[in-house]
Amino acid sequence: MEMSLIHNERTKLTATYFNGAAISIFAIGGFAPVAAGFGSGLQTVTISSSLTSVVCISTSIILHLLARRVLKGLIA
C-alpha cells in the first residue's frame, strides 16, 4: 500500500514539473513577444517573433499533454 502512495506522489511531482515547464515556455516564449508587439504597435511583430511564439506555444501544449499522460500512471 505504501509503495503505491510513494509511486503516486512521484508521478504527481513529475507531472507538475512538466506542466510548470509548459506554463513557463508559454509565458516567456509564446505570450510575452505577442504582448510586447501589441504594446509597442503591430509594426514590431516580425515573422521571426511570430514563428518563435508558435513554436513555444506548440511546445507548451506538448509538455502539458505529456504531463496528462504521466498522470495516467497513477495507481488506484
Z-matrix of the N, CA and C atoms (Angstrom, degrees):
N
C 1 1.454
C 2 1.533 1 110.80
N 3 1.343 2 115.88 1 -44.00
C 4 1.453 3 118.91 2 -176.54
C 5 1.530 4 111.61 3 -68.02
N 6 1.330 5 117.13 4 -32.80
C 7 1.464 6 119.77 5 178.79
C 8 1.524 7 111.03 6 -64.42
N 9 1.333 8 117.73 7 -35.98
C 10 1.459 9 119.15 8 178.80
C 11 1.529 10 110.84 9 -68.78
N 12 1.336 11 117.13 10 -32.98
C 13 1.463 12 120.04 11 176.77
C 14 1.525 13 110.53 12 -67.35
N 15 1.312 14 116.60 13 -42.91
C 16 1.468 15 120.57 14 177.65
C 17 1.523 16 110.12 15 -63.78
N 18 1.317 17 116.30 16 -44.55
C 19 1.465 18 120.93 17 178.92
C 20 1.530 19 110.57 18 -60.16
N 21 1.323 20 117.00 19 -44.86
C 22 1.461 21 120.92 20 -179.69
C 23 1.529 22 112.03 21 -63.07
N 24 1.315 23 117.07 22 -41.17
C 25 1.468 24 120.05 23 179.72
C 26 1.525 25 111.14 24 -66.96
N 27 1.324 26 116.82 25 -39.99
C 28 1.464 27 120.13 26 177.13
C 29 1.525 28 110.70 27 -65.86
N 30 1.318 29 116.37 28 -39.45
C 31 1.462 30 120.75 29 178.44
C 32 1.520 31 110.59 30 -63.86
N 33 1.341 32 116.88 31 -43.88
C 34 1.469 33 120.30 32 178.53
C 35 1.522 34 111.29 33 -65.51
N 36 1.329 35 117.46 34 -36.77
C 37 1.462 36 121.30 35 177.96
C 38 1.528 37 110.79 36 -64.38
N 39 1.315 38 116.96 37 -42.23
C 40 1.468 39 121.11 38 178.03
C 41 1.524 40 110.73 39 -64.06
N 42 1.318 41 116.91 40 -44.47
C 43 1.471 42 120.83 41 179.23
C 44 1.533 43 110.44 42 -63.70
N 45 1.316 44 117.04 43 -39.24
C 46 1.458 45 121.01 44 178.50
C 47 1.525 46 110.62 45 -63.75
N 48 1.331 47 116.51 46 -39.46
C 49 1.464 48 120.56 47 178.34
C 50 1.533 49 110.51 48 -61.72
N 51 1.333 50 116.75 49 -49.58
C 52 1.463 51 120.32 50 179.77
C 53 1.520 52 111.80 51 -61.58
N 54 1.324 53 117.18 52 -41.36
C 55 1.454 54 120.17 53 -179.74
C 56 1.537 55 110.94 54 -68.55
N 57 1.329 56 117.38 55 -36.79
C 58 1.464 57 120.32 56 175.93
C 59 1.522 58 111.83 57 -64.23
N 60 1.320 59 116.18 58 -40.32
C 61 1.464 60 120.04 59 176.36
C 62 1.526 61 110.19 60 -64.26
N 63 1.327 62 117.10 61 -39.18
C 64 1.463 63 121.16 62 178.62
C 65 1.526 64 110.89 63 -62.35
N 66 1.320 65 116.70 64 -43.58
C 67 1.466 66 120.77 65 179.60
C 68 1.526 67 110.42 66 -64.54
N 69 1.332 68 116.83 67 -42.86
C 70 1.466 69 120.81 68 -179.91
C 71 1.523 70 111.60 69 -62.97
N 72 1.314 71 116.47 70 -45.66
C 73 1.467 72 120.23 71 -179.69
C 74 1.526 73 110.49 72 -63.86
N 75 1.314 74 116.72 73 -40.64
C 76 1.469 75 119.58 74 178.24
C 77 1.524 76 110.68 75 -63.28
N 78 1.331 77 116.52 76 -46.16
C 79 1.474 78 120.13 77 -175.83
C 80 1.523 79 112.16 78 -67.02
N 81 1.318 80 116.63 79 -44.25
C 82 1.464 81 119.86 80 -174.81
C 83 1.523 82 111.90 81 -81.62
N 84 1.310 83 117.50 82 -47.57
C 85 1.455 84 119.81 83 -174.01
C 86 1.505 85 115.45 84 -96.35
N 87 1.316 86 117.07 85 -24.13
C 88 1.456 87 119.77 86 -176.63
C 89 1.504 88 114.64 87 -99.56
N 90 1.312 89 117.00 88 -42.10
C 91 1.454 90 121.05 89 -174.23
C 92 1.526 91 113.21 90 -94.52
N 93 1.324 92 117.11 91 -42.65
C 94 1.472 93 120.89 92 -174.73
C 95 1.534 94 113.31 93 -59.87
N 96 1.330 95 120.43 94 -46.13
C 97 1.467 96 118.70 95 179.48
C 98 1.530 97 113.41 96 -63.07
N 99 1.311 98 116.63 97 -37.34
C 100 1.466 99 120.37 98 178.95
C 101 1.532 100 109.77 99 -67.74
N 102 1.317 101 116.69 100 -44.56
C 103 1.468 102 120.30 101 179.08
C 104 1.520 103 110.79 102 -63.77
N 105 1.318 104 117.72 103 -39.68
C 106 1.464 105 120.82 104 178.88
C 107 1.525 106 110.46 105 -65.80
N 108 1.321 107 116.57 106 -37.73
C 109 1.462 108 120.48 107 178.48
C 110 1.513 109 112.23 108 -64.70
N 111 1.322 110 116.38 109 -41.01
C 112 1.464 111 119.77 110 178.24
C 113 1.523 112 111.49 111 -70.38
N 114 1.324 113 116.46 112 -32.55
C 115 1.454 114 120.48 113 -179.12
C 116 1.518 115 113.01 114 -70.23
N 117 1.325 116 116.75 115 -31.66
C 118 1.462 117 119.44 116 -176.77
C 119 1.528 118 112.24 117 -108.01
N 120 1.297 119 116.83 118 8.57
C 121 1.463 120 120.50 119 -179.39
C 122 1.515 121 110.66 120 102.78
N 123 1.288 122 116.62 121 145.63
C 124 1.458 123 121.27 122 -174.79
C 125 1.524 124 113.45 123 -67.08
N 126 1.326 125 118.35 124 -17.65
C 127 1.457 126 119.78 125 -178.42
C 128 1.528 127 112.32 126 -66.57
N 129 1.325 128 118.65 127 -17.02
C 130 1.465 129 120.47 128 179.38
C 131 1.522 130 112.69 129 -88.01
N 132 1.325 131 119.21 130 -8.77
C 133 1.453 132 121.88 131 177.94
C 134 1.528 133 107.62 132 -79.89
N 135 1.327 134 115.75 133 114.35
C 136 1.455 135 120.87 134 -177.71
C 137 1.521 136 110.13 135 -103.50
N 138 1.315 137 115.32 136 170.58
C 139 1.464 138 119.96 137 176.72
C 140 1.526 139 109.72 138 -63.59
N 141 1.317 140 116.42 139 -37.43
C 142 1.461 141 120.98 140 179.58
C 143 1.529 142 111.65 141 -62.32
N 144 1.330 143 117.18 142 -46.73
C 145 1.467 144 119.47 143 -179.53
C 146 1.524 145 110.95 144 -69.91
N 147 1.312 146 116.87 145 -32.85
C 148 1.464 147 120.08 146 176.48
C 149 1.521 148 110.77 147 -66.60
N 150 1.329 149 116.18 148 -43.40
C 151 1.460 150 120.46 149 178.82
C 152 1.526 151 110.73 150 -64.48
N 153 1.318 152 116.71 151 -41.16
C 154 1.465 153 120.68 152 177.10
C 155 1.524 154 110.63 153 -60.35
N 156 1.323 155 116.97 154 -42.41
C 157 1.463 156 120.60 155 178.83
C 158 1.519 157 111.24 156 -62.45
N 159 1.316 158 116.50 157 -43.76
C 160 1.471 159 120.22 158 -179.56
C 161 1.529 160 110.50 159 -63.84
N 162 1.322 161 117.52 160 -42.77
C 163 1.462 162 121.26 161 178.99
C 164 1.528 163 110.52 162 -63.89
N 165 1.317 164 117.34 163 -43.63
C 166 1.468 165 120.79 164 -179.32
C 167 1.527 166 112.08 165 -67.49
N 168 1.315 167 116.71 166 -40.50
C 169 1.469 168 119.74 167 177.66
C 170 1.523 169 109.92 168 -64.52
N 171 1.325 170 117.41 169 -42.15
C 172 1.467 171 121.36 170 178.44
C 173 1.526 172 110.97 171 -63.30
N 174 1.321 173 116.64 172 -43.94
C 175 1.463 174 120.87 173 177.95
C 176 1.525 175 110.63 174 -62.43
N 177 1.317 176 116.47 175 -40.19
C 178 1.460 177 121.23 176 178.08
C 179 1.532 178 111.20 177 -61.19
N 180 1.310 179 116.38 178 -43.89
C 181 1.473 180 120.41 179 179.27
C 182 1.524 181 110.40 180 -63.89
N 183 1.324 182 116.86 181 -43.07
C 184 1.468 183 120.56 182 179.55
C 185 1.523 184 110.89 183 -61.81
N 186 1.328 185 117.55 184 -44.01
C 187 1.469 186 120.38 185 178.79
C 188 1.522 187 111.84 186 -64.82
N 189 1.316 188 117.24 187 -38.17
C 190 1.466 189 119.94 188 177.55
C 191 1.528 190 110.69 189 -64.64
N 192 1.329 191 116.60 190 -43.24
C 193 1.462 192 119.74 191 177.91
C 194 1.526 193 111.29 192 -64.76
N 195 1.341 194 117.13 193 -34.94
C 196 1.458 195 120.76 194 175.12
C 197 1.525 196 110.44 195 -63.50
N 198 1.319 197 117.15 196 -41.23
C 199 1.471 198 120.77 197 177.65
C 200 1.525 199 110.35 198 -61.73
N 201 1.327 200 116.88 199 -40.94
C 202 1.473 201 119.32 200 177.71
C 203 1.528 202 111.20 201 -64.36
N 204 1.326 203 116.58 202 -37.43
C 205 1.471 204 120.20 203 178.91
C 206 1.525 205 110.37 204 -66.97
N 207 1.327 206 117.00 205 -39.41
C 208 1.465 207 120.75 206 178.55
C 209 1.525 208 109.45 207 -60.62
N 210 1.328 209 117.23 208 -39.71
C 211 1.469 210 120.21 209 -179.20
C 212 1.518 211 113.01 210 -66.19
N 213 1.320 212 117.36 211 -20.17
C 214 1.475 213 119.08 212 175.94
C 215 1.520 214 111.38 213 -66.70
N 216 1.327 215 116.54 214 -15.07
C 217 1.462 216 120.80 215 179.89
C 218 1.523 217 114.22 216 -83.33
N 219 1.331 218 117.71 217 4.97
C 220 1.465 219 119.66 218 178.56
C 221 1.531 220 110.49 219 -66.34
N 222 1.305 221 114.79 220 143.68
C 223 1.468 222 121.26 221 -179.95
C 224 1.518 223 108.76 222 -98.14
N 225 1.310 224 115.74 223 129.67
C 226 1.474 225 120.47 224 -179.06
C 227 1.514 226 111.74 225 -77.31
